[in-house]
Every structure is written in C-alpha cells, then in structure tokens.
Amino acid sequence: MGLPVLSDVGELTDPNMIMVQLYQYFLASLEAQSSYFKITSAKYIIGLKEPGFELENDFRLALENLFSKYFENVTVEASLIDKDDNNNFSMNINIIGYKDNKQYTLLRSASISENRIDDIMLNITKTTRTIS
C-alpha cells in the first residue's frame, strides 16, 4: 500500500520515503486536515497540554498509531533531551518498523518552541535488514 501525497507522484511506495513523509505529516498536520485517516499530530498534542504533561508518551503513542498503518511491529522511542521554563524543548525520536520482513529505521530530533517546530534529520537508514 502506498502513501498518498499531493504531488505529481500520487503516492509513495518506497518504505524509507514513507517513513520520512509520515513523520513530516506528524509534525506539520492539524488533526482536522486529514480526511484519509486521523493524524494526532505534534501540534495537536502540544496544544492540548499543560506544563508537566507526559509529552514523550503521547508522542510515542501517536507515532505508533500513525506508522502502524503502513508498517508492522512499529516501535517508537521518544526522549526529551532539553526543556526550559518557557516550555521550549527538544526531543529525540527513534522509529522502527517492518515491511515485507525488512526493518526500516528513522532517527529524528525535533526542536519545539512556542510558535515553531524544527525537524532535524539525524539519520535515515537507507539500507534495510531482512528478517529470517
């Protein structure tokens, strides 16, 4: 199953590109923007929360739900690496998913402030590992 995109390509079929695009949807989308499936986005999660909320767990659950539509056995690790008194923070995110017995990994860092989310690419595993 390919991932629909708003470009002349129509849909993405490369699992590495699907991982990148799903993550970008998570950072940029608002929940009401998706008619294809519900996207609980970073903006939505942050907008609902008060200081001291469990950001890591909420990000992990939302990303697992989103990625499980395209990958099997999805695991997500989200770790807060920096937070200040103004609720600006940085988070490392590691996503692993399997498709056709191959492992795909996406490592990212997000820097989130009051009005802005910066996506910092740490690593995209271009090679895949076949699981026997």
LOMIFI-807549 format. One record per residue (C-alpha): residue number from 1; residue in one letter; chain; z, x, y. Coordinates in pm, 1 decimal. Each point is the difference from the previous one (the first is absolute). Example, Ala and Ser with C-alpha at 12.3 -4.5 7.8 and 13.67 -1.06 7.14 Angstrom:
BEGIN
+-----+-----+-------+----------+----------+----------+
:   n : res : chain :        z :        x :        y :
+-----+-----+-------+----------+----------+----------+
:   1 :   A :     A :    780.0 :   1230.0 :   -450.0 :
:   2 :   S :     A :    -66.0 :    137.0 :    344.0 :
+-----+-----+-------+----------+----------+----------+
END
This chain:
BEGIN
+-----+-----+-------+----------+----------+----------+
:   n : res : chain :        z :        x :        y :
+-----+-----+-------+----------+----------+----------+
:   1 :   M :     A :      0.0 :      0.0 :      0.0 :
:   2 :   G :     A :    -99.4 :    140.1 :    337.6 :
:   3 :   L :     A :    191.5 :    -26.9 :    326.4 :
:   4 :   P :     A :   -182.7 :   -211.1 :    262.2 :
:   5 :   V :     A :    -52.7 :    181.6 :    330.8 :
:   6 :   L :     A :   -157.6 :    -98.2 :    330.3 :
:   7 :   S :     A :   -285.0 :    249.4 :     -6.9 :
:   8 :   D :     A :   -353.3 :     19.2 :   -129.2 :
:   9 :   V :     A :    140.0 :    130.9 :   -331.7 :
:  10 :   G :     A :    152.4 :   -341.5 :    -70.3 :
:  11 :   E :     A :    261.7 :    127.9 :   -242.1 :
:  12 :   L :     A :    162.1 :    325.4 :   -107.2 :
:  13 :   T :     A :    -10.5 :     91.2 :   -368.7 :
:  14 :   D :     A :    130.1 :    361.4 :      4.3 :
:  15 :   P :     A :    373.5 :    -23.5 :    -88.8 :
:  16 :   N :     A :     87.5 :    287.1 :    237.6 :
:  17 :   M :     A :   -164.5 :   -182.6 :    291.1 :
:  18 :   I :     A :    162.2 :   -328.0 :   -104.3 :
:  19 :   M :     A :    340.9 :    169.6 :     21.3 :
:  20 :   V :     A :    -70.5 :    129.3 :    349.0 :
:  21 :   Q :     A :   -134.4 :   -335.1 :    122.4 :
:  22 :   L :     A :    288.4 :   -202.5 :   -145.8 :
:  23 :   Y :     A :    247.8 :    231.8 :    171.1 :
:  24 :   Q :     A :   -184.8 :    -36.2 :    330.4 :
:  25 :   Y :     A :      6.4 :   -378.5 :    -42.3 :
:  26 :   F :     A :    376.7 :     23.7 :    -54.5 :
:  27 :   L :     A :     50.0 :    194.6 :    323.7 :
:  28 :   A :     A :   -239.0 :   -194.0 :    221.8 :
:  29 :   S :     A :     -6.9 :   -359.6 :   -121.6 :
:  30 :   L :     A :    195.0 :   -297.9 :    108.4 :
:  31 :   E :     A :     93.5 :   -243.3 :   -275.4 :
:  32 :   A :     A :   -211.6 :   -279.9 :    147.4 :
:  33 :   Q :     A :   -314.3 :    216.5 :      6.7 :
:  34 :   S :     A :    -66.9 :    -10.6 :   -372.5 :
:  35 :   S :     A :   -157.7 :   -300.9 :   -160.3 :
:  36 :   Y :     A :    -89.2 :    192.4 :   -317.0 :
:  37 :   F :     A :    361.2 :     68.8 :   -101.5 :
:  38 :   K :     A :    337.0 :     25.1 :    172.9 :
:  39 :   I :     A :     64.3 :    339.1 :    159.6 :
:  40 :   T :     A :    360.9 :     61.7 :     89.1 :
:  41 :   S :     A :    -73.0 :    277.9 :    244.4 :
:  42 :   A :     A :    207.7 :    273.4 :    160.3 :
:  43 :   K :     A :    -23.1 :   -181.7 :    334.0 :
:  44 :   Y :     A :    121.0 :   -322.8 :   -158.6 :
:  45 :   I :     A :    294.8 :    169.1 :   -174.7 :
:  46 :   I :     A :    106.6 :    188.0 :    312.9 :
:  47 :   G :     A :    -35.1 :   -311.1 :    216.8 :
:  48 :   L :     A :    241.9 :   -198.0 :   -217.7 :
:  49 :   K :     A :    273.1 :    255.9 :    -19.4 :
:  50 :   E :     A :    305.7 :     95.3 :    197.0 :
:  51 :   P :     A :    145.4 :    352.9 :     27.2 :
:  52 :   G :     A :    147.2 :    114.8 :   -330.3 :
:  53 :   F :     A :   -239.9 :   -192.5 :   -224.7 :
:  54 :   E :     A :   -120.4 :    136.4 :   -334.5 :
:  55 :   L :     A :   -338.4 :    120.1 :    117.4 :
:  56 :   E :     A :    -71.2 :    223.3 :   -299.6 :
:  57 :   N :     A :     54.0 :   -277.1 :   -253.6 :
:  58 :   D :     A :   -203.1 :   -254.3 :    198.9 :
:  59 :   F :     A :   -290.7 :    245.2 :     37.9 :
:  60 :   R :     A :     16.8 :     85.6 :   -370.7 :
:  61 :   L :     A :     -7.6 :   -362.8 :   -113.5 :
:  62 :   A :     A :   -283.1 :    -94.6 :    237.9 :
:  63 :   L :     A :   -214.1 :    298.5 :   -100.9 :
:  64 :   E :     A :     59.6 :    -58.4 :   -372.0 :
:  65 :   N :     A :   -106.2 :   -361.5 :     42.8 :
:  66 :   L :     A :   -311.6 :     92.3 :    198.8 :
:  67 :   F :     A :   -115.3 :    285.9 :   -224.6 :
:  68 :   S :     A :     68.0 :   -189.5 :   -324.4 :
:  69 :   K :     A :   -296.4 :   -225.2 :     80.9 :
:  70 :   Y :     A :   -232.4 :    298.3 :    -64.0 :
:  71 :   F :     A :    200.6 :    242.9 :   -216.1 :
:  72 :   E :     A :    220.1 :    -20.4 :   -309.5 :
:  73 :   N :     A :    354.0 :    141.9 :    -24.4 :
:  74 :   V :     A :     38.4 :     60.8 :    372.7 :
:  75 :   T :     A :    301.0 :    200.0 :    112.4 :
:  76 :   V :     A :     88.9 :     60.9 :    362.1 :
:  77 :   E :     A :    255.5 :    237.7 :    145.3 :
:  78 :   A :     A :     86.3 :    -50.1 :    365.8 :
:  79 :   S :     A :    247.3 :    234.5 :    164.6 :
:  80 :   L :     A :    123.9 :     -4.5 :    355.8 :
:  81 :   I :     A :    -17.2 :    353.9 :    135.7 :
:  82 :   D :     A :     92.7 :    -45.8 :    363.9 :
:  83 :   K :     A :    147.9 :   -280.6 :    210.6 :
:  84 :   D :     A :    132.8 :     -3.4 :    355.2 :
:  85 :   D :     A :    219.3 :   -241.0 :    196.2 :
:  86 :   N :     A :   -306.2 :   -184.9 :    137.3 :
:  87 :   N :     A :   -115.8 :    -98.6 :   -352.3 :
:  88 :   N :     A :   -285.2 :    249.6 :      5.7 :
:  89 :   F :     A :    -39.4 :    150.2 :   -344.9 :
:  90 :   S :     A :   -215.9 :    191.2 :   -242.7 :
:  91 :   M :     A :    -44.0 :    -79.0 :   -365.5 :
:  92 :   N :     A :   -163.3 :    177.2 :   -292.9 :
:  93 :   I :     A :   -180.9 :   -225.4 :   -243.9 :
:  94 :   N :     A :   -121.8 :     93.4 :   -347.5 :
:  95 :   I :     A :   -212.7 :   -254.9 :   -187.4 :
:  96 :   I :     A :   -111.6 :     43.1 :   -360.9 :
:  97 :   G :     A :   -223.6 :   -248.2 :   -176.4 :
:  98 :   Y :     A :   -210.6 :     -6.1 :   -315.3 :
:  99 :   K :     A :   -348.5 :   -137.3 :    -51.6 :
: 100 :   D :     A :   -203.6 :     36.1 :   -320.1 :
: 101 :   N :     A :    262.5 :    240.1 :   -145.2 :
: 102 :   K :     A :    -27.4 :    233.7 :    299.5 :
: 103 :   Q :     A :    275.8 :     79.5 :    246.7 :
: 104 :   Y :     A :    -61.6 :    -21.0 :    375.5 :
: 105 :   T :     A :    248.4 :    126.6 :    258.4 :
: 106 :   L :     A :     30.2 :    -44.7 :    374.6 :
: 107 :   L :     A :    255.8 :    194.3 :    205.2 :
: 108 :   R :     A :     43.0 :   -102.6 :    362.3 :
: 109 :   S :     A :    242.3 :     25.4 :    285.5 :
: 110 :   A :     A :     35.2 :   -270.5 :    262.9 :
: 111 :   S :     A :    152.2 :     54.8 :    341.8 :
: 112 :   I :     A :    109.5 :   -331.2 :    146.6 :
: 113 :   S :     A :    116.6 :    -62.9 :    354.7 :
: 114 :   E :     A :     50.6 :   -311.4 :    207.9 :
: 115 :   N :     A :   -368.7 :    -62.6 :     70.7 :
: 116 :   R :     A :   -186.4 :    226.5 :   -236.5 :
: 117 :   I :     A :    -45.5 :     97.6 :   -364.0 :
: 118 :   D :     A :   -158.9 :    339.0 :    -66.7 :
: 119 :   D :     A :   -136.5 :     60.3 :   -348.1 :
: 120 :   I :     A :     15.0 :    364.2 :   -100.7 :
: 121 :   M :     A :   -193.8 :     95.9 :   -309.8 :
: 122 :   L :     A :    199.0 :    236.8 :   -218.4 :
: 123 :   N :     A :   -220.2 :      1.9 :   -306.6 :
: 124 :   I :     A :   -251.3 :   -209.6 :   -185.0 :
: 125 :   T :     A :    -31.6 :    103.0 :   -360.7 :
: 126 :   K :     A :   -375.9 :     10.4 :    -46.5 :
: 127 :   T :     A :     29.2 :    105.9 :   -359.5 :
: 128 :   T :     A :    122.5 :   -248.6 :   -253.1 :
: 129 :   R :     A :    193.0 :     50.7 :   -317.6 :
: 130 :   T :     A :   -105.2 :   -183.9 :   -312.5 :
: 131 :   I :     A :    291.3 :   -142.2 :   -192.8 :
: 132 :   S :     A :    -31.0 :     25.3 :   -378.6 :
+-----+-----+-------+----------+----------+----------+
END
